[in-house]
Amino acid sequence: SGFNPSGEIVIPGTVTINGKTYQVTHLGDYFNYYNTLPAFPPVFSDLPGLTSVIFPKEMTRYSPNEFENCPALGSFWVDKRNPAYFSRDGILYGRDNTQLYLVRIPPAMKLTSFALPSDIRGVQEYAFAGNTTLKTVILEGEQGLGACWQLGNKSITDIDVSKSTRYDTKRSKNGFLFQSQLFSFIFLCSRQCTDCRNIFSVTCRVGKHSIFIHHCFCKYLSAF
């Protein structure tokens, strides 16, 4: 109660409680809409004055629902010694044993289009949450969107896959994304409004989470 920091937050690498020092390795608990357990609330949320966040080298786990309703948050920065996360130009990225992926674009970052850097292979859920200016995401080669990438975003209208080898470049347009070589509808951008009855007639398979919490589809799902 009363916790309302503004400006830049520096997350400490260690904290000392009752004379014992602990490393700060996690921020929040894992957030997943499909868990049978209740989703844990974020540690940092509803902070209108928060503008920047710095991650320590010790932090190796970040819950994607962190920083909900932080409209002024414009940048993420990470200690260069951190093995799990890094930042470029204020954007938060992650790394695992096999690839690099986009974690979060700051809500206050003024972008109308965003081309995923060539060395970044994926996009995790909640990556664009809270951003209100971004309209187009550009993918190339084998870059792909993770399940529920569109959570928390209402501005994106299209995914440009004109240089993609993963998605169907001819059928993917106007916010609809189809997988290459399959009649498989994968994703719908959150800003697009449509009647799903016009989609299923040309589709053999609907991808998991493709229309997750999309407001225009909900009223038609019972008829499918």
C-alpha positions in Angstrom: 0.0 0.0 0.0 1.4 3.4 -1.0 4.1 2.0 -3.2 4.2 4.4 -6.2 7.7 5.0 -7.4 8.4 7.3 -10.3 11.3 7.7 -12.6 13.8 4.9 -12.8 13.7 1.7 -10.8 16.9 -0.2 -10.1 16.1 -3.7 -9.1 18.8 -4.8 -6.6 20.9 -8.0 -7.3 20.8 -8.9 -3.6 18.7 -8.1 -0.5 19.5 -8.5 3.1 16.8 -9.7 5.5 17.5 -10.3 9.2 21.2 -10.3 8.6 21.0 -12.9 5.7 21.7 -11.9 2.1 19.7 -13.3 -0.8 20.1 -13.0 -4.5 17.2 -11.5 -6.4 16.9 -14.1 -9.2 13.1 -13.8 -10.0 10.8 -11.0 -10.7 7.2 -12.1 -10.1 5.8 -15.6 -10.4 5.3 -17.3 -13.7 2.2 -15.9 -15.5 0.1 -18.3 -17.6 -3.6 -17.9 -18.5 -3.8 -21.7 -19.0 -2.5 -22.8 -15.5 -5.0 -24.4 -13.2 -3.5 -22.3 -10.4 -4.5 -18.7 -10.1 -2.3 -16.1 -11.9 -0.2 -14.2 -9.4 -0.4 -10.4 -9.6 2.6 -8.6 -10.9 5.1 -7.1 -8.5 5.2 -3.8 -10.4 1.9 -2.5 -11.9 -0.3 0.6 -12.0 2.7 2.9 -11.8 2.0 6.0 -13.9 5.3 7.7 -13.1 7.6 4.8 -13.8 9.9 5.6 -16.8 12.7 3.1 -16.8 13.8 -0.3 -15.2 17.3 -1.7 -14.7 17.7 -5.5 -14.2 20.7 -6.8 -12.2 22.9 -9.6 -13.4 21.4 -12.0 -10.9 17.9 -11.8 -12.3 17.3 -14.8 -14.6 13.5 -15.1 -14.6 11.0 -12.5 -15.5 7.2 -12.9 -15.5 5.6 -11.4 -18.6 2.7 -9.8 -16.8 5.1 -7.5 -15.0 4.7 -3.7 -15.5 1.0 -3.8 -16.4 -0.5 -0.3 -16.6 2.8 1.5 -16.6 2.1 3.9 -19.5 5.2 6.1 -19.1 7.7 3.2 -19.0 10.0 3.9 -21.9 13.1 1.7 -21.5 14.5 -1.5 -20.1 18.2 -1.8 -19.2 20.1 -4.9 -18.2 23.4 -5.5 -16.5 25.7 -6.8 -19.3 26.7 -9.7 -17.1 23.2 -11.1 -17.0 23.1 -14.6 -18.7 19.3 -14.6 -19.4 18.3 -11.1 -20.5 19.8 -8.1 -22.4 18.6 -4.9 -23.8 19.1 -2.9 -27.0 17.9 0.6 -27.4 15.7 0.2 -24.4 14.0 -2.9 -25.6 14.1 -6.1 -23.5 15.3 -9.4 -25.0 16.0 -12.8 -23.6 18.2 -15.7 -24.4 18.0 -19.5 -23.8 20.2 -22.4 -24.9 18.9 -22.3 -28.5 17.8 -18.8 -29.5 17.3 -15.1 -28.7 13.8 -13.8 -28.3 11.9 -10.5 -27.8 10.6 -10.1 -24.2 9.1 -6.7 -24.1 8.8 -3.4 -26.0 8.3 -0.6 -23.5 4.7 0.8 -23.4 5.8 4.4 -23.9 8.2 3.7 -26.8 6.9 5.6 -29.8 6.9 3.2 -32.7 4.5 2.7 -35.6 6.4 -0.3 -37.0 9.0 -2.7 -35.5 11.2 -5.0 -37.5 12.4 -7.9 -35.4 16.3 -7.8 -35.5 17.7 -10.6 -37.7 19.4 -12.4 -34.8 16.1 -12.6 -32.8 14.1 -15.7 -33.6 11.0 -15.4 -31.5 8.4 -13.2 -29.7 7.1 -14.2 -26.3 3.6 -13.5 -24.8 2.9 -10.0 -23.7 5.8 -8.6 -25.7 3.8 -5.6 -26.9 1.6 -5.1 -23.9 0.5 -1.5 -23.2 2.1 0.0 -26.3 -0.5 2.2 -28.1 1.4 3.4 -31.1 2.7 0.2 -32.7 0.8 -0.8 -35.8 3.0 -3.2 -37.7 5.4 -6.0 -36.7 7.9 -7.1 -39.4 9.2 -10.7 -39.5 11.7 -12.3 -41.9 13.1 -15.8 -42.5 12.2 -18.3 -39.8 11.3 -15.7 -37.2 8.1 -16.6 -35.4 5.5 -15.4 -32.9 4.9 -17.3 -29.7 1.5 -18.3 -28.4 -0.4 -15.3 -27.1 2.1 -12.8 -28.3 -0.7 -10.3 -28.7 -1.8 -10.3 -25.0 -2.1 -6.8 -23.6 -1.9 -5.0 -26.9 -4.8 -3.3 -28.8 -2.9 -1.3 -31.4 -1.2 -3.8 -33.8 -3.1 -4.2 -37.1 -0.8 -6.2 -39.3 2.2 -8.6 -39.4 4.4 -8.0 -42.4 5.8 -11.4 -43.5 6.7 -10.5 -47.0 10.3 -11.8 -46.4 9.2 -14.7 -44.2 9.9 -18.4 -45.0 7.8 -19.5 -42.0 4.5 -17.9 -42.8 2.4 -17.9 -46.0 3.3 -14.6 -47.7 0.4 -14.6 -50.1 -2.5 -15.4 -47.7 -1.1 -13.5 -44.6 -2.5 -10.0 -44.8 -4.7 -7.4 -43.1 -3.8 -8.8 -39.7 -4.3 -12.5 -40.5 -1.4 -14.8 -40.3 -1.2 -18.2 -42.0 1.5 -20.8 -41.7 3.4 -21.7 -44.9 2.5 -24.9 -46.8 -0.5 -25.5 -44.5 -4.1 -24.3 -44.6 -3.6 -23.3 -41.0 -4.8 -20.0 -39.5 -2.2 -19.1 -36.9 -2.9 -15.6 -35.5 -5.1 -12.6 -35.7 -3.9 -9.2 -34.7 -5.6 -7.8 -31.7 -6.8 -4.6 -33.4 -8.5 -6.4 -36.2 -12.3 -6.8 -36.1 -13.9 -9.5 -38.2 -16.5 -12.3 -38.3 -14.8 -15.6 -37.8 -17.4 -17.3 -40.1 -15.5 -15.8 -43.1 -12.2 -17.4 -42.0 -13.0 -21.0 -41.2 -14.5 -21.7 -44.7 -11.0 -21.5 -46.2 -9.1 -22.9 -43.3 -8.3 -26.6 -42.5 -6.9 -25.9 -39.1 -7.0 -23.1 -36.5 -3.8 -22.7 -34.5 -3.7 -23.0 -30.7 -4.2 -19.6 -29.1 -4.7 -17.9 -32.5 -7.7 -15.9 -31.5 -7.1 -15.9 -27.7 -9.3 -13.3 -26.0 -10.0 -11.6 -29.3 -13.2 -9.5 -28.6 -14.8 -9.8 -32.0 -14.5 -13.6 -32.2 -16.0 -14.5 -28.8 -19.6 -14.1 -29.8 -19.2 -16.5 -32.8 -17.2 -19.3 -31.2 -20.2 -21.3 -30.1 -21.3 -21.6 -33.7 -18.1 -23.1 -34.9 
